[in-house]
Amino acid sequence: MTVSSISPEEAAARHADGALLVDVRADHERALGMAAGALGVEREALEADPYRHLSHPGREVLLICQSGVRSRLAAEALHDRGFIHLASVEGGTEAWAAAGLPMQRPDVDADFSERYARHLRLPDVGLAGQRRLEAARVLLVGAGGLGSPAAYYLAAAGVGCLRIADDDSVDRSNLQRQILHTEARIGTPKVDSAAVALAALNPRTRIEAVADRVTAANVERLLDGVDVVVDGADNFPARYLLNDACVKLGTPLVYGAVHRFEGQASVFDAGRQRGVAPCYRCLFPEPPSADAAPNCAEAGVLGVLPGVIGLLQATEAIKLLLGIGVPLTGRLLQFDALGMRFRETRLAPDPDCPVCAPDRAFPGYVDYAAFCAGA
């Protein structure tokens, strides 16, 4: 059978006269824009049960896709099922839009559609996934080297709310790696500087700036309503505290750390997967000594290194929010910048972990500064 092909202009005219116009693309494609008035039914669903979507075989049906190929194939399949008044729109939605014919977007505004167009084209994200990102809330602890790239890409991806906690102010020595901040904002609280930068990037993302250090007294309040925690802290007391709170509250924790020319990242999700996934304490039961783990101010750090690790953290956070891919749960990814090598180490949960062992009651928060100082 040879399917009749008609121009977009002719299709628009026939549609105005009562013909049914059906867009056979996938949902995530239609989210970018579709011919006004078209019925959206994915090709596979239409071919599987055409009578569910089309009133009767005698009605004129015009099929449109992206460029005209899928609509022609769908028309051939419908003809075999007894539909006779069929036509495929030549050039598809691309030609329809190029002809200046009216378009519509399903329940999204123009800014949303344009800003997230590349996400909307991904079947694993699409409109539903982008809506999930828009509804998500992420706690980012630290607006420094790791927090800067993580915050930028989480905001750019469309995470609806970023709660950023940091009690420090911008210093000139930060600018070599903490790309959220600028020379003009030296002396400004880092959370305020971050809010300025992120609002300029994506005004749709709401920034909750918390100019406080994370403590046992406020950690649960900071985690309230949060879907994922991104650890951009630069000290061990904060890391142990975040781990314990995330285990208690069942919140996934995206971990990252850098040292000179090396970095590492992982996902700790023991709170939701007791006995299956490890927590930070399973990896580091005791903090290393100060001599073994000096901070960036003491040991130095290659400026681009936090960018690499922070981007890995943002990637893991987005995957967790979307429920796609394989997270770094139970794996420690280590990066050597000088050798440009990644190495992966498997991590198992510690059955005797004082925090995340199965059926073990939460032991309570400790004096983390004293705990780490005693190493």
C-alpha positions in Angstrom: 0.0 0.0 0.0 1.2 3.5 -0.8 0.2 6.0 1.9 -1.0 9.4 0.8 1.4 12.2 2.0 0.1 15.7 2.4 1.7 19.0 3.1 1.4 20.6 6.6 -0.7 23.3 5.2 -3.2 20.8 3.6 -3.2 18.8 6.9 -4.0 22.0 8.9 -6.9 22.7 6.5 -8.3 19.2 6.7 -7.9 19.2 10.5 -10.0 22.4 10.6 -12.7 20.7 8.6 -12.9 17.8 11.1 -10.2 15.4 10.3 -8.4 13.8 13.3 -4.8 14.8 13.6 -2.7 12.3 15.6 0.9 12.9 16.8 2.5 9.4 17.0 5.7 10.5 18.7 6.7 9.6 22.3 5.6 11.7 25.2 9.1 13.3 25.8 9.1 14.4 22.1 5.7 15.9 22.2 6.7 17.9 25.3 9.0 20.0 23.1 6.0 21.1 21.1 3.3 19.6 18.8 0.8 20.6 16.2 -2.0 22.5 17.8 -5.1 20.4 18.3 -3.3 17.1 17.7 -4.1 14.0 19.7 -1.0 12.5 21.2 -0.8 8.7 21.0 2.6 7.0 20.8 2.9 4.9 17.6 3.3 1.6 19.4 0.1 2.2 21.5 -1.9 3.3 18.5 -0.9 0.3 16.4 -1.6 -2.1 19.3 -5.1 -0.9 19.9 -6.3 1.6 17.3 -10.0 1.4 18.1 -9.3 2.6 21.6 -7.9 5.9 20.3 -9.8 6.4 17.0 -13.6 6.6 16.9 -14.3 4.5 13.8 -12.4 3.2 10.7 -14.3 5.6 8.4 -13.1 8.8 9.9 -10.3 10.7 8.1 -7.1 10.4 10.2 -4.0 12.5 9.6 -0.8 11.1 11.2 2.2 13.3 12.1 5.6 12.5 13.7 8.9 14.3 13.8 9.9 14.1 10.1 7.3 11.9 8.4 8.8 8.4 8.7 7.0 7.0 11.7 3.7 8.5 10.7 3.8 6.8 7.3 4.6 3.4 8.9 1.8 3.9 11.4 -0.6 4.7 8.5 0.4 1.5 6.8 -0.3 -0.5 9.9 -3.7 1.2 10.4 -4.7 0.5 6.8 -4.0 -3.2 7.5 -6.5 -2.9 10.4 -9.3 -1.6 8.2 -8.8 2.2 8.4 -9.0 3.7 4.9 -9.0 7.5 5.1 -5.4 8.0 6.1 -2.7 10.4 5.3 0.8 11.1 6.6 2.0 14.7 7.1 5.0 15.2 4.9 8.0 16.5 6.8 6.3 16.0 10.1 6.3 18.4 13.0 9.5 20.0 11.8 7.8 21.0 8.6 4.6 22.0 10.4 6.6 24.4 12.6 8.7 25.7 9.7 5.5 26.6 7.9 4.5 28.8 10.8 1.4 26.7 11.6 0.2 26.9 15.3 2.0 24.8 17.9 1.1 23.8 21.4 3.1 22.5 24.4 1.4 20.1 26.8 1.1 21.9 30.2 4.5 23.6 30.1 5.4 27.2 29.6 7.8 28.3 26.9 10.7 28.9 29.4 10.4 25.4 30.7 10.3 23.9 27.3 13.2 25.8 25.9 15.4 25.7 29.0 15.1 21.9 29.4 14.8 21.0 25.8 17.7 18.6 25.8 16.4 16.8 28.9 12.9 16.5 27.3 14.4 14.8 24.3 15.8 12.0 26.6 13.4 9.1 27.0 14.8 8.4 30.5 14.0 12.0 31.5 11.3 13.5 29.4 8.5 15.6 30.8 7.8 13.3 33.7 11.4 13.2 34.8 11.9 17.0 34.4 8.8 17.5 36.6 10.4 15.2 39.2 13.5 17.4 39.2 11.4 20.5 39.5 9.6 19.0 42.6 12.9 17.9 44.2 14.7 19.4 47.2 18.4 18.9 47.6 20.5 19.8 50.6 24.0 20.9 49.7 26.4 21.2 52.6 29.2 23.5 51.6 29.4 26.2 48.9 33.1 25.8 48.3 35.1 23.7 45.9 32.8 20.7 45.7 29.6 22.6 46.3 30.3 25.1 43.5 30.1 22.7 40.5 27.5 20.6 42.1 25.2 23.6 42.7 25.7 24.9 39.3 24.7 21.7 37.5 21.9 20.9 39.9 20.4 24.3 39.3 21.0 24.1 35.6 19.3 20.6 35.5 16.2 22.1 37.0 16.2 20.9 40.6 13.4 22.9 42.2 15.0 23.8 45.5 18.6 23.9 46.6 19.1 24.3 50.3 22.7 25.4 50.8 24.4 25.4 54.2 27.7 27.1 54.8 28.9 29.5 57.5 32.0 30.8 55.7 32.5 34.0 53.6 34.2 34.4 50.3 38.0 34.8 50.4 40.3 35.6 47.5 42.1 32.2 48.0 38.7 30.5 47.3 38.5 31.8 43.7 41.0 29.3 42.3 38.5 26.5 42.6 35.2 27.8 44.1 33.6 28.9 40.9 30.3 30.1 42.4 32.1 33.2 43.7 33.7 36.2 42.2 36.2 38.9 43.0 33.4 41.4 43.5 31.8 39.2 46.2 34.9 38.8 48.4 33.7 39.1 52.0 30.2 38.1 51.2 28.7 35.1 52.9 29.2 32.1 50.6 25.5 31.2 50.7 24.5 34.7 49.6 27.2 34.7 46.8 25.9 31.3 45.7 22.3 32.5 45.6 23.3 35.4 43.3 25.2 33.1 40.9 22.6 30.4 40.7 19.7 32.9 40.3 21.5 34.3 37.3 21.8 30.8 35.8 18.3 29.5 36.5 15.7 31.7 38.2 13.4 28.7 38.3 15.5 27.1 41.0 14.7 28.3 44.5 17.7 28.8 46.7 17.4 28.4 50.5 20.6 30.0 51.9 21.5 28.9 55.4 24.5 30.7 56.7 25.1 28.3 59.5 27.6 25.5 60.3 25.9 22.1 60.3 25.6 20.8 63.9 23.9 18.0 65.8 21.4 20.7 66.9 20.3 21.7 63.4 21.1 18.8 61.1 17.7 17.2 61.2 16.0 20.5 60.5 18.3 21.0 57.5 17.4 17.5 56.2 13.6 18.1 56.7 11.8 17.5 53.4 15.1 16.8 51.5 15.3 14.1 48.8 19.1 13.9 48.5 22.0 15.3 50.5 25.2 16.3 48.7 28.2 16.4 51.0 30.5 19.3 50.0 32.0 19.7 53.5 35.7 20.0 54.0 35.9 18.6 57.5 35.4 15.2 59.1 33.0 16.3 61.9 30.5 17.4 59.3 30.9 14.2 57.2 30.3 11.9 60.2 27.3 14.0 61.3 25.7 14.0 57.9 26.2 10.3 57.6 24.6 9.5 60.9 21.6 11.9 60.2 21.1 10.4 56.7 21.1 6.9 58.1 18.6 7.8 60.8 16.3 9.7 58.4 16.7 7.3 55.4 18.1 10.0 53.1 20.7 9.1 50.4 24.0 10.9 50.9 26.2 11.7 47.9 29.8 11.9 49.2 32.8 13.6 47.7 36.3 14.5 48.9 39.5 15.9 47.4 43.2 16.0 48.4 46.0 17.6 46.4 45.7 15.7 43.1 43.2 13.0 44.1 39.5 12.8 44.7 36.8 10.3 45.5 33.1 9.9 45.4 30.4 7.5 46.5 26.7 7.2 47.4 25.8 6.1 51.0 22.3 4.9 51.2 22.3 2.6 54.2 19.3 4.4 55.8 17.0 2.9 53.0 19.0 -0.3 52.5 20.1 -1.6 55.9 22.5 -4.5 55.6 22.7 -4.1 51.9 24.3 -0.7 51.3 27.2 0.7 53.4 27.4 4.0 55.2 30.3 6.4 55.5 31.3 4.8 58.9 31.5 1.4 57.1 34.3 2.9 55.0 35.9 5.0 57.7 35.0 3.6 61.2 37.4 6.1 62.7 38.6 9.4 61.3 42.2 9.6 60.1 44.7 11.7 62.1 45.1 15.3 61.2 48.6 14.5 59.8 47.1 11.9 57.5 44.4 14.1 56.2 45.3 17.8 56.2 42.7 20.2 54.7 43.1 22.1 51.5 44.5 25.2 53.2 47.3 23.0 54.6 48.0 20.6 51.8 46.8 22.5 48.7 44.6 21.2 46.0 44.6 21.4 42.2 42.0 23.9 41.3 40.1 21.8 38.7 40.0 18.7 40.9 36.9 19.7 42.9 35.2 20.4 39.6 35.6 16.8 38.5 34.4 15.4 41.8 31.6 17.9 42.2 30.3 17.1 38.8 30.3 13.4 39.7 28.3 14.3 42.8 25.8 16.3 40.8 25.5 13.4 38.4 24.8 10.9 41.1 22.2 13.2 42.8 20.3 13.7 39.5 20.3 9.9 38.9 18.9 9.3 42.4 16.2 12.0 41.9 15.2 10.5 38.6 15.6 6.9 39.6 17.7 6.1 36.6 21.0 4.3 36.0 23.2 2.6 38.6 24.2 4.8 41.5 27.6 4.6 43.2 26.0 2.8 46.2 28.5 0.3 47.5 31.3 1.6 45.3 34.0 4.1 45.9 35.2 5.9 42.7 38.7 7.3 43.1 40.2 9.7 40.6 44.0 10.4 40.1 44.2 13.7 38.2 48.0 13.4 37.5 47.6 10.0 36.0 44.1 10.7 34.6 42.8 7.4 35.9 39.7 6.3 37.7 39.7 3.3 40.0 36.6 1.6 41.6 36.6 -0.2 44.9 33.7 -2.3 46.1 32.3 -1.4 49.5 30.4 -3.8 51.7 28.2 -2.9 54.7 29.9 -3.5 58.1 27.6 -5.9 60.0 28.9 -4.4 63.2 28.6 -0.7 62.1 27.5 1.3 65.2 25.1 3.4 63.0 23.7 1.3 60.1 23.9 -2.3 61.2 20.5 -4.0 60.7 18.1 -3.8 63.7 20.5 -1.5 65.5 18.9 1.4 67.2 20.2 4.9 66.4 22.9 5.6 69.0 22.3 9.3 69.0 24.6 12.1 67.9 28.0 12.5 69.5 30.4 15.3 69.9 31.8 15.0 66.4 34.6 17.6 66.8 35.9 15.7 69.9 35.4 12.3 68.1 37.5 13.5 65.1 40.1 15.3 67.3 40.7 12.1 69.1 41.9 10.3 66.0 
